[in-house]
Amino acid sequence: MNRTGLPRIIFITGTDTGVGKTLLTGLLLLHLRQNGCHALAMKPFCSGSRADTTFLHAVQNGDLTIDEITPFFFAEPLAPLVAARKHHRSIRLPQVLRPIMRVANRCQCLLIEGIGGLLVPLGEGFTVRDLIAELGCEVIVVAPNRLGTINHTILTVEALQRIEILGLKTVLMSSHDGGLSALSNSRILAELLAPVPVLPVDFLSGNLLQTEALKKSGNKIKKTLARILV
């Protein structure tokens, strides 16, 4: 339980957009469910496309509807605050917390995938970080294992350390073209961020947006996924 009295909530944020948050969320969700935990996943905000929402819907076998997974969707590829204002909408933090709490009360563990980076403005007067602070939940920072990730990851972790959170981990997602820096990023970040754990995830090939391929990849790195969820 976290400080709100809800079941375990893990927020998956990132150093930027397109760094592997959705993939990691799917892998963790499958791992939890395969090991007997009634886990669900949400992405409360989504802009530009419902692809991430559709993916999470498939991974949890339709246990949540599309609208339950993503209560706030905007067709424009913009930060939620900007997109909402284009539609003359005003989104407040309590409006976001209500659907999250409804879903959290239906499961043992809720994974929440963020949108973009930590300081993306979600609504009037609040960011991704403010939502995390209000939930009082655990946080996983997803970072790409490539050049530039040291700066972006340290900035994100330092921003999170300014708020009260239960647990904080960093996960480095590898790609097939991470470059020379990919060989040392994990070691250097572990040194600079200690005692925050830094856990690398090896490059996973194949069409991981397909559930069966995701399962096979998850089985290959099940020990890493278990360490992330400790």
Summary of the structure (lengths in Angstrom):
residues: 230
radius of gyration: 16.6
end to end distance: 14.1
largest distance: 47.1
contacts: 768
relative contact order: 0.18
helix: 42%
strand: 21%
